[in-house]
Amino acid sequence: MRSLLLQALYSVRSERMLMEQVDYNLLFRWFVGLNMDDAIWDVTVFTGELVAAGASIFPQPAKT
């Protein structure tokens, strides 16, 4: 969730660009809890987890 806050505050347009920023920006790494030598998350996994979290937070209305 911290990475999504960074995305909103710094107007990063996509998850892929966010991961690129986290890869080389030390402030972003520190804020999300990564050390300098830690690997960043894979974009497809990050996006998939984001979709899954959104589905649980905002469930679809029941169809009648």
Secondary structure, DSSP 8 states (H G I E B T S, - for coil): -HHHHHHHHTT--SHHHHHHHHHH-HHHHHHHT--TTS----HHHHHHHHHHHHHHHS------
